[in-house]
């Protein structure tokens, strides 16, 4: 019997430790499957702890966590629509109208607008309750040190893995998982979100600081210092402003609390001068590591984006609409688009503020009550802050992490929240927060009932989450979108499956605007389904959805309502400037008239882009004057619009020498082209754009000598990359602008030198230089350039140029060999191979027939 008890206790500890470490390395628990498996393992560990006698007393904070988990389950329960209208009218409205595009009514709904997500949150909170209870039991028996060391080791493993991914430039996590929602290569690692990564490591770094000075420290203190320095450095590398700020506050708070009398005596008994030297060296290493590692990322730390600070104001309307029961725990992501005040295409998964999150998802009463009760039960004095260095470092890390969660979200991720839970539980148990062993018999019997009930609730919530919430809204959006992209509307069966997938997604996430928008797009593609009900539902849930406004514009145009279509197109671009290219091109096709295109162009830079892309869509011959006017207006509304200035200059150059720029208009065209060239030079002094415009103008005007004089001074002043473009323009200008042979030769030399020095289109530069020499009939120099180009890559183009120049010089052996190589490299292009073979036969004929052989 005793062996079985010890076995159960050992595996209860092992299960909790494995869950803490494995959840952090498995993307921090970002995926639902990881969360459900981890929660199941924690619940099983709790069952083993109960069997081993370590899970008898359930602490008050764990009871509060389990109550919140049960409340999440209540939020997810289906209710009759009549009752739901009484309890939460806004939730009832969202549910009752969700299937209107299908012309169906909804009879039941839940307090949560995402019941599956609420079920997952219930499982998480019940898992936290079991983990807190287990950690409290361990802390009561062995103190908090082993649990704090576990969290520190887990944070160190995450930091080292993150550094390893960054050093090798990994694009997959551990070479296996490719992020579904895209992230930069510097953020690839076990925890992909930089704010969550920073939060987890802040907790680990403060745990390490406590061990550096604690008498409970195992091994050399300098080793703890180096490990802590690595973790702190990765916090800075995460470029999370909230994380870096929380780390600095935590270090300052730890320095203050470490002067307390009890801690000072502990420190004085153990620390020697070389310990302090090791600690100081570690801190210096952390600072140097951070400064060297962050390099170009400082601008991200110092950016002035304050959207997350305004989320408080953004969520207030949601709180007013759902004051009693909230939108449902975990439902913020799909419910918030209805209240989003900014026009962008971003998805806000969290308000990035712990208080705002709880209040809008649980309701005002439950959210504020939970915050108040946690603050009272887990107050610093009750957890023993200031009594032990190792525990104090961990507690300060917890409070620093809580501070970060007022501007970032990290505790919504499973791994950081679990780490905080076990640290708090261990400190609760170490200080006797769980109560006296000699409690009254009635309370003891009650304690004996709470533990199995807690484990059973955790297992039940996991089972419900598996059934109802295994696919979160973000993954469902991606899955349905991919199904839509693969869909062939001619396949009736696949189309029916697509409608079924949309219906299922809406039933699981009734407030999400993406699925009605996809339904509208599908209706437009099919042509036999009216898209307006879908558009109406999508805009009802998110009035600033740019894509939906664009679908509405397209639909209105199909219904011959051009003025309304243009206004909706304008709104789409106002809400998302990335649609300017699509809208500009479409509007130009709908109505190539200035007043109609102007109606679709919003004020500011986005409107200039609409005009620019509309001008590009129009035919330059039939609508040359309109293109020119649109580009002028684009520049007028956005003087810094470089693309527009370059396009206007090209448009005027296209008309140079035609009736648009003849006679008196020629001087005007030239003056305006020069004005655009000077503006490009002023706005982009390091770019060759202005020089390219000037070179083309001087080539058109047959003023190659002037181009040589001006650009020969301008080109060397540019950067290496832009210098190549400038010399190429000069070569074109002097060659086409009646420049002298010396000018062409000099420009060709400059171009080849610049391009091959930085290896930027060296082969093309050599071919262009050779062509310029060929035009001057400088065939020896031309052949040299062509041969140098062919030696670099042996492309068909370069080899044909070699053959042509060699033939002109009578070097027929070189020409024949170049043609043979070109034929071998033509591949499956039969037409090209035939042309090369024909040229080769002509060359051989000239050798044996047309030219004398010198023999009888």
DRENTI-272940 format. One record per residue: residue in one letter; x, y, z negated of N, C-alpha, C in turn. Coordinates in steps of 0.2 Angstrom, whole numbers, plus 5000, padded with zeros to 4 digits. Layout:
DRENTI-272940
AXYZXYZXYZ/...
end
This chain:
DRENTI-272940
X500449945000500050005000500450065000/X501050064996501450124995501850135002/X502050085005502350095012501850125017/X501250105017500750135021500650205020/X500650225014500550295012501150335014/X501750305013502350345016502350355023/X502150295026502150295034501650355036/X501150355033500650405035500850475034/X501150485028501450555027502050575032/X502450525033502950535038502750555045/X502250515047501950535054501550595054/X501250615049500850675048501350735049/X501950735046502450785046502750785053/X502850725056503150725063502650745068/X502050735067501550755072501450835072/X501450865067501450935066502050965069/X502650935067503250965070503350965078/X503150905080503150895087502650945091/X502150955088501650995091501851065091/X502251095086502451155086502951165091/X503451125092504051125097503751115104/X503351065105503151045112502751095114/X502251125111501751175113502151235116/X502651255112503051315114503451295121/X503751235122504051225128503651205134/X503051185132502551175137502151235139/X502451285142502151345144501851385138/X502051375132501751405126501051385125/X500751335128500051315127499651355132/X499851385137499451425142498951385145/X499051325146498551275150498151245145/X497551235147496951205143497151135141/X497451105145497551035144498151025138/X498651065139499151065133498751085127/X498351135127498051155120497651095118/X497251065122496751015119497250955117/X497750935120498150875118498450895111/X498750965111499050985105498550985099/X497951005100497451005095497250935093/X497250895097497050825096497650795092/X498250805093498850785089498850805082/X498650875082498650905075498050875071/X497450865074496950835071497150765068/X497450725073497650655071498150655065/X498650705065499150715060498750735053/X498250775054497850785048497450725045/X497250685050496950615047497450575044/X498050575047498650535043498850565037/X498850635037498950665030498450655025/X497850645027497250625022497350555020/X497550515024497650445022498250435018/X498750485019499350475015499350515008/X498750555007498650585001498950655001/X499150685007499450745007498950805009/X498350775012497850825014497250815010/X497250835003496750834999496350894998/X496750954997496551014995496551065001/X495951085003495951135009496051205007/X496551245009496551315006496051355009/X495951415006495451455008495551485015/X496151505017496251525024496051475029/X496151405027496051355032495251345032/X494851355027494151355027493851415031/X494251475031493951525035494151515042/X494651485044494851465051494351415054/X494151365049493651315052492951345053/X492851395048492151425049492151465055/X492751495057492751535064492651485069/X492951425069492951375074492251355075/X491851345069491151325069490751375073/X490851445071490551495074490651495082/X491251485084491351485091490851425094/X490851375091490351315093489651345094/X489451375089488751405089488651455094/X489151495096489151545102489051505108/X489251445109489251405115488651365116/X488251355111487651315111487151345116/X486851305120486251325124485651345120/X485351395122484751425118484251435123/X483551435121483051455126483051525127/X482951545133483051615135482651665131/X482051645129481651685124482051705118/X482251655115482651665109483351705110/X483651685116484251725117484151805118/X483551815121483351885122483251925116/X483051885110482951915104483651925101/X484151875101484751875098485251925101/X485251915108485751955112485451975119/X485152035119484752045125485252055131/X485852075130486352085136486552015138/X486651975134486851905136486351875140/X485651885137485151855141485051885148/X485151945149485151975155485651945160/X486251935157486751915162486651845164/X486351795159486151735161485551725166/X485051765164484451765168484551785175/X485051825177485151855183485651815187/X486051765184486651735187486451705193/X485851665194485751625200485251665205/X485151725204484651765208484851755216/X485551755218485651745225485451675227/X485351625223485051565225484351565225/X484051625223483351625222483051575217/X483451575211483251525206483251565199/X482851545195482851575188483251525183/X483451555177483851515172483451515166/X483351455163482851445157483251445151/X483951425151484251425145484951465146/X485251485140485851515140486151515134/X486751545133487051545126487351615124/X487451625118487751685116488351705119/X488751655121489351665124489251665132/X489551715135489551715142490051675146/X490451635142490851585145490851525139/X490351485139490251435134490851385134/X491151365140491751325140492351355136/X492451415138493051455134492951455127/X492251465125492151465117492251395114/X492051345118492251275115492951265114/X493351295119494051285118494351325112/X494051385111494251425106494051395099/X493551355099493351325093493851265092/X494051235097494551175096495151205093/X495351265096496051295093495951315086/X495451355084495351375077495251315072/X494951265074494951205070495651175069/X496051175075496651145075497151185070/X497051255071497451295066497251285059/X496651275057496451255050496751195048/X496851145052497151075050497951095049/X498251125054498951145054499051185047/X498651235046498751275040498751225033/X498251185033498251135027498851095027/X499051065032499651025032500251055030/X500351115033500951155031500951175024/X500351195021500251215014500451155010/X500251095012500451035008501151025008/X501451035014502251025014502551075010/X502351145011502651195007502551184999/X502051154997501951144990502451094987/X502551044992503050984989503751004991/X503951034996504651044998504851124999/X504351164998504551234999504451255007/X504451315008504351335015504951335019/X505551325017506151325021506151275027/X505951205026505951165032505451185037/X504851215036504451235041504751295044/X505051345040505351405043505851385048/X506251335046506851315050506551275057/X505951245056505651215062505451265067/X505151325065504951375069505551415072/X506051425068506651455071507051405076/X507051345075507351295080506951295087/X506251305086505851305092505951365096/X505951425092506151485096506851485099/X507351455096507951455099507951415105/X507551355105507551315111507151355117/X506651395115506351435120506751485123/X507151515119507651565121508151535126/X508451485123509051455128508751425134/X508151395134507851375140507651435145/X507451485142507351545146507951575149/X508451575145509151595148509351555154/X509251485152509551435158509151445164/X508451455164508051465170508351525173/X508451585169508651645173509351635176/X509851605173510551595175510551555182/X510151505182510151465189509651495194/X509251545192508751575197508251525198/X507951495193507451445194506751475197/X506451435201505751455203505251415200/X505451365197504951315193505151305186/X504751295182504851285175505051215174/X505751205172506051145171506051105177/X506051135183506051105189505451075191/X504851075187504251035189503651085190/X503551135186502951175187503051235190/X502751255196502751315199502151355197/X502251415194501751465192501251475197/X500551465195500051475199499851545201/X500051585196499751655197500351705198/X500951675200501451725202501851755197/X502451755196502851795192503551805195/X503951855192504551865195505051805192/X505651805196506051745194506451755188/X506451825185506751835179506351815173/X505651805174505251785169505051705169/X505351665174505251595174505551565167/X505151525164505451495158504851455154/X504951435148504451395145503851435143/X503951505142503351545141503351595146/X502851595151502951635157502751715155/X502251725151502051795150502551825146/X502851885148503351915144503151935137/X502551965136502351985130502251925125/X502051865127501951815123502651785121/X503151785126503751765125504151805120/X504051875120504351915115504051905109/X503451895108503051885102503351825098/X503351775102503651705099504351715096/X504751745100505451755099505551805093/X505151855092505151905087505151865080/X504651825080504551775074505151735073/X505451705078506051665077506651705075/X506751765078507251805076507251825069/X506651845066506651865059506751805054/X506451745057506651685053507351675052/X507751685058508451675058508851725053/X508551795053508851845049508851815042/X508251795040508151765033508651715031/X508751665036509251615035509951635034/X510051685038510751715038510951735031/X510551765027510751785021510451745015/X510051695016509751655011510251605008/X510151585002510551534999510351465001/X509751465004509551395007509851385014/X510251425016510551425023510951355023/X510851325029511251265030511751275035/X512451265034512951275039513251345038/X513751355042514051425042513551485044/X513551535040513051595042513251625049/X513851625051513951655057513651615063/X513551545062513151505067512451525067/X512151535061511451565061511451635065/X511951675063511951745066511951735074/X512351695077512451685084511751665087/X511451615084510851595086510351645086/X510351685081509851745080509951795085/X510651805087510851855092510551835099/X510551775100510351745107509551755107/X509251745102508451755102508351825103/X508651875099508551945099508651965106/X509251945109509451965116508851945121/X508551885120508051865125507451905124/X507351935118506751975117506852035121/X507452065121507552125125507452115133/X507752055135507752035142506952025144/X506552005139505851995141505552065144/X505852125143505652185144504852205142/X504752175136504052185133504152245128/X503852305129503952355125503652345118/X503152315118502852295111503252245107/X503552195111504052145108504652175105/X504952225109505552255107505452305101/X504852335101504652385096504552345089/X504252285090504052245084504752215081/X505152195086505852175083506252225079/X506252285082506552335078506252355071/X505552355071505152365065505352315060/X505352245063505452195058506152195055/X506652215059507352215056507352265051/X507052325052507052385047506752355041/X506152325042505752305036506152255032/X506452205035506852155032507452185028/X507752235031508252265027508052305021/X507452325021507152365015506952305010/X506652255012506352205007506952165004/X507552155008508052115006508452155000/X508252214998508552244993508152234986/X507652194986507252184980507652144975/X507552154969507952124964508052054964/X507552014965507551944965507951914971/X507851944977508251934983508951954982/X509052014979509752034979510151984974/X509851964969510251914965510351854968/X509951824972510051764976510651774981/X510651834984511151854989511851864986/X511851894980512451904977512751834974/X512351784973512651724970513051684976/X512851694982513051654987513551684992/X513351754994513751785000514451804998/X514951795002515551815001515751865007/X516351905007516451955011516451925019/X516751865019516751835026516051815029/X515551805024514851795026514651865029/X514751915026514551985028514851995035/X515451975036515851995042515551955048/X515351885046515051845051514351875053/X513951895048513351925050513351985054/X513852035052513952095056514152075063/X514652025064514852015071514251985075/X513751945072513251925075512751975077/X512652025073512252085075512552125080/X513152135080513552165086513452135092/X513552065092513452025098512752025101/X512252035096511552035098511452105102/X511752155099511652225103512052225110/X512652195110512952195116512652155121/X512452095119512052045123511452085126/X511052115122510452155124510652205130/X511152245128511352295133511552275139/X511952225139512252195145511752155149/X511252125146510752085149510152115152/X510052175149509452205151509552245158/X510152275159510352315165509852345168/X509652325174509152365178508452355175/X508352325170507652315167507452365162/X507952415161507752465156507152505158/X507152515165506552565167505852525166/X505852465165505252425163505052435156/X505652445152505552455145505252525144/X505552575148505352645147504852665151/X504452625155503952645159503352675155/X502952715158502452755154501752735155/X501652675157501052645159500652635152/X500052675151499752675145499052645145/X498952605150498252575151498052535145/X498552495142498352445137498152485130/X498452555130498252595124497552625125/X497352625131496652645132496152595131/X496352535130495852475130495352485125/X495552515119495052525114494452565116/X494552615120493952655123493652615128/X493952575132493652535137493152485135/X493352455129492952395126492352425122/X492352485120491752515116491152495119/X491052515126490352495128490152425128/X490652375128490452305128490252295120/X490652325116490452315109489752335107/X489552395110488852425109488352375112/X488552345118488052295121487952235117/X488452215114488552145111488752155103/X488352195099488552215093488552155088/X488052115088487952065083488351995084/X488351975090488651905091489251905096/X489351965099489951975104489751935110/X490251945115490151915121490351835121/X490551815116490851745115491551745115/X491851705110492551695110492851665116/X493351695119493651675126493251705132/X492751735131492351755137492551825139/X493051865136493151935138493351935145/X493751885148494051895155493451905160/X492951855159492351865164491851915163/X491851935156491351985155491552055156/X492252075155492452135155492352175162/X492452145168492352185174491752225174/X491152205171490552245171490752315167/X491252315163491352375159492052415161/X492352385166493052405168492952475171/X493252525168493152595171493652615176/X494152575177494652595182494552555189/X494652585194494652555201495252525203/X495352455202495952415204495752345205/X496152305207496052235209496352195203/X496452225197496752185192496252145188/X496452085185496052055181496252055174/X495852085169496052095162495852035158/X496351995156496151935152496051945145/X496351995142496252015135496352085134/X496052115129496052185128496752205125/X497152155124497852165121497852205115/X497352195111497352225104496952175100/X497252155094496952095091496252115088/X496152175085495552195082494952205088/X495152235093494652245099494452175101/X494952125102494752065104494252025100/X494352025093493951995089493252025088/X493252095088492652125088492152115094/X492452125100492052115106491852045107/X492251995105492051925106491651895101/X491751915095491351885089490851925087/X490851995089490352035086490652085080/X490352135079490652185074490652155067/X490152125065490152095058490652035057/X490651985061491051935060491751955062/X491851995067492552015068492852055063/X492552105060492852145055492852105048/X492352055047492452015041493051965041/X493151935047493751895048494351935046/X494451995049495052035048495152045041/X494552065038494652085030494752025026/X494451965027494651915023495351885024/X495551885030496251865032496751905028/X496651975029497052025025497052015018/X496451995015496451985008496751915006/X496551865009496851795007497651795008/X497851825014498551815016498951885014/X498751915009499151975007499851955005/X500352005006501051985005501251964998/X500951994993501051974986500851894985/X500351874988500051804987500551754991/X500851774996501251735000501951734998/X502151774993502851774990503351814994/X503051874997503551915000504051944995/X504651944996505151974992505451924987/X505251864987505451814982506051774984/X505951754991506451704994506651735001/X507351735002507551775008507251735014/X507351665015507151635021506351645022/X505951635017505251645017505051715019/X505451765016505251835017505451855024/X505951825027506151845034505551815039/X505351755037504751725041504151765041/X503951795034503351835033503451895037/X504051925036504051995040504051985047/X504251925050504151905057503451905059/X503051875054502351865056502051935056/X502151975051501852045051502152085057/X502752075059502952115065502652085071/X502452025072502051995077501352025077/X501052025071500452055071500452125073/X500952165071500952235074501052235081/X501452195084501452185092500752175095/X500352135091499652125094499152175094/X499352235092498952295092499052325099/X499652315103499752335109499852285115/X499952225113500052165117499652105115/X499652065119499251995117499851945117/X499851915111500351855111499951795106/X499651825101499251775097498751735100/X498451765106497951725110498251665113/X498951655114499251605116499351545111/X499251485112499251435107499851425103/X500451425106501051415103501251465098/X501251535100501351585094500851585089/X500251575090499751565085499851505080/X500051455083500151395079500851405075/X501351435077501951445073501751495068/X501351545069501151595063500751555058/X500351505060499951475056500351425051/X500851395054501151345049501651385045/X501951445047502351485043501951515037/X501351535038500851565033500651505028/X500551445031500351395027500851365022/X501451365025502051345021502151395015/X502151455017502251505011501651505006/X501051495009500451485004500551424999/X500851375002500951314998501551324993/X502051354995502651364991502451404985/X502051454986501951504980501351474976/X501051414978500451394974499851424976/X499851454982499151484984498651444984/X498751374985498151334986497851314980/X498051344974497651334968498051284963/X497751284957498051244952497851164953/X498351124952498151054952497651034947/X497651064942497151054936496451084937/X496251084943495551124945495051074942/X494451104941493851074938493651014942/X493350964939493250894943492750914948/X492250954947491750964953492150994959/X492551044958492951074963493351024967/X493650984963494150924965493750884970/X493150864968492650824972492550854979/X492350924978492250964984492850964989/X493450974986494050974990494150904993/X493950854990493950794993493550784999/X492950824999492550815005492750865011/X493050915009493250965014493750935019/X494250905017494750875021494550835027/X494150775025493850735031493450775035/X493050825032492550865036492950905041/X493550935039493950975043494250935049/X494450885047494750835053494250815058/X493650795055493050775059492850835064/X492850895061492650955065493150965071/X493750965069494250975074494250925080/X494150855078494050805083493450815087/X492850835084492250855088492350915093/X492650965090492751025094493251005100/X493750965099494150945105493750905110/X493350865108492950825112492450865116/X492150915113491650965117492051005122/X492651025120493051065124493251025130/X493450965130493650925135493050915140/X492450915138491850905142491650975145/X491651025141491351085144491851145146/X492551135143492951195145493651175147/X493651125151494351105153494551145159/X494151185162494351225168494151295166/X494651335164494551405163494451445169/X494151505168493851545174494451565179/X495051575176495651595181495751535186/X495751475183495951415187495351405192/X494751415189494151405193494151455199/X494251515198494351565203494851535209/X495351515207495851495211495651435215/X495351385212495151325215494551335220/X494051375218493551395223493851435229/X494251475228494551515233494951475238/X495351425235495651385240495151335244/X494651315241494151275244493851315250/X493751385248493451425253493951435259/X494551445258495051455263495151395268/X495051335265495051275269494451255273/X493951295271493251275274493151285281/X492951245285492751255292491951255292/X491651315293490951325293490551285298/X490951255303490551205307490451145304/X490751125298490651065295490051075290/X489451045291488951055287489051025280/X489350965280489450935273489950975269/X490451005272490951045268490651105266/X490151135270489851195268489351185262/X489051135262488551115257488951105250/X489551075251489951065245490251135242/X490351175247490551245245490051285241/X489451275243488851315240488851275233/X488851215232488851175226489351195221/X489951205224490551225219490451295217/X490151345221489951405219489451405213/X488951365214488351365209488651335203/X489051285203489351255197489751315193/X490151345197490651395194490151455191/X489651475194489251525191488851505185/X488651435185488351415179488851405173/X489451395174489951395169490151465167/X490151515172490451585170489951635173/X489351645170488851685173488951755174/X489451785170489551855171490151865175/X490451825178491051835183490851855189/X491151915192490951945198491251915204/X491751875203492151845209491751795213/X491351755209490951705213490451725217/X490051775215489551805220489851845226/X490451875224490851905230491051845235/X491251795233491451735237490851715241/X490251715237489651695241489451735246/X489551805245489451855250489851845256/X490551825255490951815261490751755264/X490551705261490351645264489751655268/X489251695266488651705269488851745276/X489351795276489551835282489851785287/X490251735284490551685289490051645292/X489551625288489051575291488551615296/X488351675295487951715299487251695298/X487051645295486351625295486051635287/X486451665283486251675276486351745275/X485851775272485851845270486351865264/X486851905266487351915261487251965255/X486652005257486552065252486352045245/X485951985244485851965237486551955233/X487051925237487651905234488051965232/X488052015237488352075236488052115230/X487452115230487052155225487252125218/X487352055217487552025211488252045209/X488652035214489352055213489452125210/X489152175214489252245212488852255205/X488352215204488052225197488552205191/X488952155192489452135187490052175187/X490252205193490852245193490752305199/X490552365197490352415201490952435205/X491552425203492152455206492552405210/X492252345211492552295215492652315222/X493252325224493452355231493252305236/X493352235235493252195241492552185242/X492152185237491452185238491152245241/X491352295240491152355244491352355251/X491952325253492152315259491652265263/X491552205259491052155262490352195264/X490152235259489552275260489652325266/X490152355267490252395273490252355280/X490552295280490552255286489852235287/X489452215282488752195283488352245285/X488352305283488052365285488152385292/X488752375294488952385301488652335306/X488652275303488252215307487552235308/X487252265303486552285303486452355307/X486952375310486852445314486752505309/X487052505303486952555299487652585298/X487952625303488552645303488752695298/X488352745297488552795292488652765285/X488152725283488252695276488852645276/X488952615282489552565282490152605281/X490252665284490852705283490952735276/X490352745273490452775266490652715261/X490352655262490552595258491352575260/X491552585266492252575268492652625264/X492452685264492852735260492852715253/X492352695250492352675243492852615242/X492852575246493352515246494052535245/X494252585249494852615249495052655243/X494552695241494652725235494752685229/X494452625229494552575223495152535224/X495452525230495952485231496352515238/X496852545237497252575243497552525247/X497652465245497952405249497452385255/X496852405254496352395260496352445265/X496752495265496852545270496952525277/X497452475277497552445284496952415287/X496652365283496052335285495452385287/X495352425283494852475284494952525290/X495552545290495752595296495652555303/X495952495303495852465310495152445312/X494752425307494052405308493652475310/X493752525306493352585308493552615315/X494152605317494352625324493952585329/X493952525327493552475332492752495332/X492552505326491852525326491652585329/X492052635329491852705332492452745333/X492752745339493352785340493252855341/X492952885335492752955335493052985329/X493353045330493653075324493253085318/X492653115319492153125313491953055309/X491953005313491752945310492352915306/X492952915309493552895305493652935299/X493553005300493653045294493153035288/X492553005290492052995285492252935281/X492652885284492952825280493552845277/X493852895277494552915274494452955268/X494552925262494552965256495053015255/X495053055250495553105249496153075247/X496753115248497353085245497753045250/X498253015247498652965251498352905254/X497852875251497452825253497152835260/X496852905260496452925266496952935272/X497552955270498052965275498252895278/X498252845274498452775277497852755281/X497252765279496652745284496752785291/X496952845291496952885297497552855301/X498152835298498752805301498552745304/X498252695301498052625303497552635309/X497052685308496552695313496952715320/X497452755319497752785325498152725328/X498452685324498852625327498352575331/X497752575329497252525332497052555339/X497052615339496752645346497252635351/X496952635357497352625363497752695365/X498352695366498752755367498652795373/X498352755378498252785384497552815384/X497052785382496352805382496252855376/X496552845371496452895365497052925362/X497452945367498152975365498053035361/X497553085363497453145359497153135352/X496653085352496453065345496953035340/X497352995343497852965339498353025336/X498453065340498953125338498553165333/X497953175334497553215329497453185322/X497353115322497353075316497953075312/X498553075316499153075313499353145310/X499153195313499253265310498853265304/X498253245304497853255298498053205292/X498353155294498653105289499253145285/X499653175289500153215286499953275282/X499453305285499153365281498853345274/X498553285274498253265267498853235263/X499353215266499953185262500553205265/X500853265263501453285266502053235266/X502053195261502553145259502453085263/X502053075267501853015271502353005276/X502852965275503452955279503252915286/X502852865285502552825290502252865295/X501752915292501352955297501853005301/X502353035298502753075301503153045307/X503352985305503752945310503252925316/X502652905314502152885319501952945324/X501953005321501753065325502353085329/X502953085327503453095331503553045337/X503352985336503352935341502852945346/X502252965343501652985348501853035352/X502153085350502353145354502853125359/X503353085357503853065362503553025367/X503052985365502652945371502352995376/X502153045374501853095378502353145381/X502953135379503453185382503553165389/X503553215394503553205401502953195404/X502353185401501753175404501353245403/X500753235405500353305405500153325398/X500253285393500053305387500653355384/X501253345387501853385385502153415391/X501753435396502053475401501953545401/X502353585405502253655405502353685399/X501853725397501953765391501853715385/X501553665385501453615380502153585378/X502653585383503253545382503653575376/X503653645376504053675370503653665364/X503053655364502653645357502853575355/X502853525360502953455358503653445355/X504153485359504853475356504953505349/X504553565348504653595342504353555336/X503753525338503453475333503853415331/X504153385336504553325335505153345331/X505453405333506053425328505853445321/X505253465320504953485314504953415310/X504653365313504553295310505253265308/X505753275313506453255311506753285305/X506653355305506953385299506553365293/X505853355293505553335287505753265285/X505853225289506053155287506753155284/X507253205287507853215284507853245277/X507353285276507253315269506953275264/X506453235266506153185262506553125260/X506953105265507353045264508053055267/X508453095263509053115265509553065267/X509453005263509952945265509652905270/X509152915273508852875279509052905286/X509052855290509152875297508552885301/X507952895298507352895301507352965305/X507553025302507553085305508053085311/X508653055310509153055316508853005322/X508452955320508252915326507752955330/X507252995326506853035330507153085334/X507653115331508053175335508453135341/X508753085340509053045346508653035351/X508053005350507552985355507353055359/X507253105355507053165359507553195363/X508253195361508753215365508853175371/X508753105370508753065376508253075381/X507653085379507053105383507253175387/X507553215384507753285387508353285391/X508653225391509353215395509853265392/X509853265385510453305382510853265378/X511153215381511653165378512153205374/X512453255377513053285374512853315367/X512253345367512053375361511953325355/X511653265358511553205353512253185350/X512753185355513353165352513653215347/X513553275348513853325344513453325337/X512853315337512453325331512453255327/X512353195330512353135327513053115325/X513553125328514253105326514453135319/X514053195318514253225311513753195306/X513153175308512553155303512653085301/X512853035306512952965305513352945299/X514052975299514452955293514252975286/X513753015286513553045279513052995276/X512752945280512252905278512552845274/X512052805271512352735268512552685273/X512852635271513052585276512552555280/X511952535277511452505280511052555285/X510952615283510652665288511152695293/X511752685292512252715297512252675303/X512152605302512052565308511452585313/X510852605310510352625314510452695317/X510852735314511052805316511552795322/X512052755322512452745327512152705333/X511652665332511252635337510852685341/X510552735337510152785340510652825345/X511252845342511752885346511952855352/X512052785352512252745358511652755363/X511052745361510452755365510352825368/X510552875364510452945366510952965372/X511552945370512052965375512052925382/X511752855381511752815387511152835391/X510552855388509952865392509952945393/X510352985389510253055390510853085394/X511153045399511553075403512253095400/X512453065394513053075391513653055395/X514253075394514853055397515052985395/X515452955399515752885398516052885392/X516452935390516852935384516352935378/X515852975378515352975373515052905372/X514852875377514552805377515052755374/X515652755376516152715374516252725366/X516352785364516452805357515852785353/X515252795355514652775351514652695351/X514752665356514752585356515252565351/X515852595350516352575345516152585338/X515852645337515552655330515052605328/X514552595333514052545331514252475330/X514752455334515052385332515352385326/X515752435325516152435318515652435312/X515152485312514752485307514352425306/X514052395311513652335310513952275308/X514552265311514952205309515352215302/X515452275300515752285294515252265288/X514552275289514152255284513752195286/X513852165292513552105294512852115295/X512652175298511952195299511752195306/X511552135309511452135316512052145320/X512552115318513252125322513152095329/X512852035330512752005337512352055341/X511852085339511452125343511852195344/X512252215339512652275341513152265346/X513452205346513952185351513552185358/X512952155358512652145365512452215367/X512152255363512052325365512652365367/X513152355364513752395366514052365373/X513952295374514152265380513652295386/X513052295385512552325390512752395392/X512952435387513152505388513752505393/X514252465391514852455395514652435402/X514152385403513952355409513652415413/X513252455410512952505414513452555417/X514052565413514552605415515052565420/X514852505421515252455426515952445423/X515952455416516652435413516552365411/X516652325416516552245415517052215410/X517652225411518152195406517952205398/X517752275397517552285390516852255388/X516452255393515752225392515852155391/X516252115395516352045394516652035387/X517152075385517452065378516852075372/X516452125373515852125368515452065368/X515252045374514751985375515151925372/X515751915374516151855371516151855363/X516251915361516251915353515551905350/X515051925354514351905351514251835352/X514451805357514351725358514751685354/X515351715352515751675347515451675340/X515051725338514751725332514151675331/X513651665336513151625335512951585341/X513251595347513151555353512451555355/X512051615354511351615356511351615364/X510751595367510651595374510751655377/X510451715373510551775376511251805377/X511651785372512351805372512751765377/X512551705378512951665383512751685390/X512151705391511951725398512251795400/X512351835394512751895396513451885397/X513751835394514451825395514451795403/X514051755405514051725412513951785417/X513551835415513451885420514051925421/X514351945415514951985415515551955418/X515651885417516151845419516051845427/X515451835429515351825436515551895440/X515351945437515552015440516352015441/X516651995436517451995436517751945440/X517351895443517651835446517951785442/X517751785436518051735431517451675431/X517451645436516951595437516951535432/X517551515430517551455425517251475419/X517351545416517051565410516351565411/X516051595417515351595418515051535419/X515351485422515051415422515051385416/X515551385411515551365405514951395400/X514851455401514351495397513651475399/X513551465406512951445408512751365406/X513251325406513151255403513051255396/X513351295392513151305385512451325384/X512251375388511651405387511051355389/X511251315394510751265396510651215390/X511251195387511151145382510851175376/X510751235375510451265369509751295370/X509551285376508851305378508351265375/X508551205373508051155369507451135374/X506851135371506251115374505951165379/X506251225379505951275384506151265391/X505751225394505851205401505951255406/X505551315405505551365410506251405409/X506451415403507151445402507651395405/X507651335403508151285406508151285413/X507651295417507551295424507951355427/X507751415424508151475426508851475425/X509051445419509851445418510151395423/X509851335425510051295430510151325437/X509651365438509651395445510151445445/X510351485440510851525440511551485441/X511551435437512151395438512251365445/X511751345448511851315455512051375459/X511751435459511951485463512651505462/X512951505455513651515454514051465457/X513951405457514351345460514351355468/X513751375470513751385478514151445480/X514251495476514651545478515351525477/X515551475473516251455472516451415478/X515951365480516151315486515951335493/X515551385493515251395500515451475502/X515151515498515251585499515951615499/X516351585495517051605494517551565497/X518051585500518551535503518951505498/X519051435499519351395494520151405495/X520351425500521151425501521351365504/X520951315506521151255509520851245516/X521151205521520851195527520251145527/
end
